[in-house]
Structure formats: C-alpha cells, structure tokens
Amino acid sequence: MQSTEFDLDGEHREKAYSILAGVITPRPIAWVTTKNEDGSINAAPFSFFNCFGSRPPLVIFAPGNKEPGIPKDTARNIRREREFVIHTVDASVMEAMSQSAATLPYGQSEIDTDTLTLLDSSSISTPRIAEAPVALECTEHSTIEIGSNRLVLGIVHKVHVRTGLMDPTTCHIDQESYHPIGRMASPDWYCTTEKLFEISRP
C-alpha cells in the first residue's frame, strides 16, 4: 500500500502541528479554568490532553505559548496558583467553549456569566463550570518544558459528573447519555460521539 512521507525533522518541520493535529484524532477537549492574578477566572480549551494514570489519578495537557517565550494565560496562572479545573465538553457547552478560545487581554475573563455558572470547587479555590458534563479538580504535580512545548501534569482530587451520566454504585458511565465532543483537524473541525460500538475483550 502506498503512503506519502512527511519529514518533521526537515522539509515539513514547520507543518508539524498541522500534520499531527490532523492525523491523531479524535482528541478529547480539556476546557480549563484557572484563576487570574486579580481573582477573575480564565477559561480556555486544549486538545493536547488525556488521562495518563490512576495511582495517582494523573492528567496531562499542553498549553502552548502565546508567542515565542511567552506562556498562555492558563500556564501562567497554574505556575502561580498550582491548581486548575479541567472540564469535558458536550453539545450543551460547545459554543461557549469555542468562544473561550478567543485571545483576550490578561485578566479579562472568557466566562460569559449570562450563559455559564461558576460553582465553588470542593478541594481547590478555582471554581468549576456548572454546565459542563464533567469537571476534574486538579493540582499541579509538575510542568515540563520541551522546546516550545509545555506539559502540565495534574493530580485529580475531585470529579464532578452531571447527575444521570454515571452510576454512583458501579462508577460506570452511561454511554447512551454521555456524548463528549472530540477535536479533529485544525483549525475548526470537531466530532460527536453518538455512534458507538462495543467489542468484548478476549
């Protein structure tokens, strides 16, 4: 079978983001709230994100730079506060998530309080978004910088799941009710997760 090669060390180095973000899909979306220096709340989405362990409960996401050498507000706030909340995204908050990706001056909140509600978290001072289907209260374990990449490792302390999405006894998610939005190719592609299938493990 024929294939086309892309050289990320050479000819296609400047296209690495577009190539990788196009082929490694779908990706879960981390809609992250952090606290600005003045106490206002920053919200921003990131799709370089996933869960990487359970003992301890570990999540990792990658907020890039605004420009070379200047971290995004999310990373700046985590460096100072050492905490954040990651939310998953479904159709009910998709538009609000998309709007929060806009570049705003530092300290200007992306949270539209006419459509979103902020609730106090249980274990950290950064609030969570009530309308999101899932919220993970996290503290920063560490941040690793590799080139212009910044990997934030977070330990999850509390998980808030919209009532009806998870059985509180078995802790199994209701696949027919939970439909997170996935990130596809840059810049504007997403996917839904309504069409699922099950394969039994051997």
C-alpha positions as CSV (number, residue, x, y, z in Angstrom):
1,M,0.0,0.0,0.0
2,Q,1.4,3.4,-1.0
3,S,2.0,6.2,1.5
4,T,3.3,9.8,1.5
5,E,6.1,10.6,3.8
6,F,6.3,13.8,5.8
7,D,9.7,14.8,7.3
8,L,9.2,16.5,10.7
9,D,12.9,16.9,11.1
10,G,13.3,18.6,7.8
11,E,11.0,19.7,5.0
12,H,7.8,19.6,7.0
13,R,9.2,20.8,10.3
14,E,7.1,24.0,10.3
15,K,4.0,22.0,9.4
16,A,4.3,19.5,12.4
17,Y,1.3,20.9,14.3
18,S,-1.0,20.7,11.3
19,I,0.1,17.2,10.4
20,L,0.0,15.7,13.9
21,A,-3.3,17.5,14.8
22,G,-4.8,16.2,11.6
23,V,-3.9,12.5,12.0
24,I,-4.0,12.0,15.7
25,T,-7.8,12.2,16.1
26,P,-10.2,12.4,17.7
27,R,-8.8,14.1,20.8
28,P,-10.6,14.8,24.0
29,I,-11.0,18.5,24.8
30,A,-9.8,19.9,28.2
31,W,-11.8,23.1,28.9
32,V,-9.6,24.5,31.7
33,T,-10.4,27.1,34.2
34,T,-7.7,28.9,36.2
35,K,-7.6,31.9,38.4
36,N,-6.1,35.2,37.2
37,E,-3.9,37.3,39.4
38,D,-6.8,39.7,40.1
39,G,-9.2,36.8,41.0
40,S,-11.1,36.8,37.7
41,I,-11.5,33.4,36.0
42,N,-9.8,32.4,32.8
43,A,-11.2,29.6,30.6
44,A,-9.5,28.1,27.6
45,P,-9.8,24.8,25.6
46,F,-6.9,22.5,24.9
47,S,-7.0,19.3,22.8
48,F,-3.5,18.0,23.5
49,F,-4.9,16.3,26.6
50,N,-5.6,13.0,28.2
51,C,-5.6,10.8,31.3
52,F,-2.3,9.0,31.9
53,G,-2.8,7.1,35.1
54,S,-4.9,6.3,38.1
55,R,-2.5,5.8,41.0
56,P,-2.3,8.7,41.5
57,P,-5.1,10.0,39.2
58,L,-3.0,11.8,36.5
59,V,-4.0,14.1,33.7
60,I,-1.7,15.9,31.3
61,F,-2.5,18.8,28.9
62,A,-0.3,21.0,26.8
63,P,-0.9,24.8,26.8
64,G,1.4,26.3,24.2
65,N,2.9,29.7,24.1
66,K,1.0,32.9,23.1
67,E,4.2,33.7,21.2
68,P,7.8,32.5,21.5
69,G,8.8,32.5,25.1
70,I,5.5,33.9,26.4
71,P,3.2,31.3,28.1
72,K,-0.5,31.4,27.6
73,D,-2.6,32.7,30.5
74,T,-3.6,29.2,31.6
75,A,0.0,28.2,32.1
76,R,0.9,31.5,33.7
77,N,-2.0,31.1,36.2
78,I,-1.1,27.5,37.0
79,R,2.5,28.4,37.6
80,R,1.3,30.9,40.3
81,E,-1.7,29.1,41.8
82,R,-0.7,25.5,41.3
83,E,-4.3,24.4,40.6
84,F,-6.9,24.2,37.8
85,V,-10.2,22.6,36.8
86,I,-10.5,20.5,33.6
87,H,-14.0,20.2,32.1
88,T,-15.1,17.9,29.3
89,V,-17.3,19.4,26.6
90,D,-20.6,18.2,25.1
91,A,-23.1,19.9,22.8
92,S,-24.7,21.9,25.5
93,V,-21.4,23.9,26.1
94,M,-19.8,23.5,22.7
95,E,-20.4,27.1,21.6
96,A,-19.3,28.6,24.9
97,M,-16.1,26.5,24.8
98,S,-15.4,27.7,21.2
99,Q,-15.9,31.3,22.2
100,S,-13.5,31.0,25.1
101,A,-10.7,30.2,22.7
102,A,-10.6,33.9,21.7
103,T,-7.4,35.8,22.6
104,L,-8.2,38.4,25.2
105,P,-6.0,40.7,27.3
106,Y,-4.7,39.1,30.5
107,G,-7.3,39.4,33.3
108,Q,-10.3,39.7,31.0
109,S,-12.5,36.6,31.7
110,E,-13.7,34.3,28.9
111,I,-16.6,33.2,31.1
112,D,-19.9,34.7,30.0
113,T,-21.9,34.7,33.2
114,D,-25.1,35.2,31.2
115,T,-24.8,31.6,29.9
116,L,-22.4,29.9,32.3
117,T,-22.5,29.4,36.0
118,L,-19.3,29.2,38.2
119,L,-19.5,27.0,41.3
120,D,-17.1,26.7,44.1
121,S,-14.8,23.6,43.9
122,S,-14.5,21.2,46.8
123,S,-10.8,20.9,47.2
124,I,-9.2,24.0,45.4
125,S,-10.0,27.7,45.2
126,T,-10.5,27.7,41.4
127,P,-14.2,27.4,40.5
128,R,-15.7,25.0,38.1
129,I,-18.3,25.5,35.3
130,A,-21.6,24.1,36.4
131,E,-22.9,23.4,32.9
132,A,-20.0,21.2,31.8
133,P,-20.8,17.5,32.0
134,V,-17.6,16.6,33.9
135,A,-15.2,18.7,36.0
136,L,-11.9,17.5,37.4
137,E,-10.4,19.4,40.3
138,C,-6.7,19.3,39.9
139,T,-3.5,20.5,41.5
140,E,-0.3,20.8,39.5
141,H,2.2,18.0,40.0
142,S,4.8,19.5,37.7
143,T,5.3,21.3,34.4
144,I,7.8,20.0,31.9
145,E,9.1,22.3,29.1
146,I,10.5,20.6,26.0
147,G,11.4,23.1,23.3
148,S,8.3,25.3,22.9
149,N,6.1,22.6,24.4
150,R,4.8,22.9,27.9
151,L,3.3,19.7,29.5
152,V,1.2,20.4,32.7
153,L,0.9,17.2,34.8
154,G,-2.1,17.4,37.2
155,I,-3.3,15.2,40.0
156,V,-7.1,14.9,40.1
157,H,-8.6,15.2,43.6
158,K,-12.4,15.5,42.9
159,V,-14.5,14.5,39.9
160,H,-18.0,16.1,39.4
161,V,-20.2,14.2,36.9
162,R,-23.6,15.5,35.8
163,T,-26.3,13.5,37.5
164,G,-27.5,10.7,35.3
165,L,-24.3,10.2,33.4
166,M,-22.6,7.8,35.8
167,D,-23.9,5.1,38.1
168,P,-22.7,6.1,41.6
169,T,-22.5,2.5,42.7
170,T,-20.6,0.9,39.8
171,C,-19.0,4.1,38.6
172,H,-19.7,3.0,35.1
173,I,-20.6,5.8,32.6
174,D,-23.9,5.6,30.7
175,Q,-22.6,5.5,27.1
176,E,-26.1,6.4,25.8
177,S,-26.2,9.6,27.7
178,Y,-22.6,10.9,27.7
179,H,-21.5,12.3,24.4
180,P,-18.4,14.4,24.7
181,I,-17.2,16.4,21.7
182,G,-13.9,15.4,20.2
183,R,-11.3,17.6,18.4
184,M,-10.4,16.8,14.9
185,A,-8.1,18.6,12.4
186,S,-7.1,22.2,12.9
187,P,-8.4,24.8,12.7
188,D,-12.2,24.2,13.0
189,W,-13.1,20.5,12.9
190,Y,-14.8,18.6,15.7
191,C,-16.7,15.3,16.0
192,T,-19.5,13.9,18.0
193,T,-19.6,10.5,19.8
194,E,-23.2,9.4,19.5
195,K,-22.3,6.4,17.2
196,L,-20.6,3.9,19.5
197,F,-19.9,0.2,19.3
198,E,-18.7,-2.4,21.7
199,I,-16.1,-5.2,21.3
200,S,-15.7,-7.7,24.0
201,R,-12.2,-8.1,25.3
202,P,-10.6,-11.6,24.9
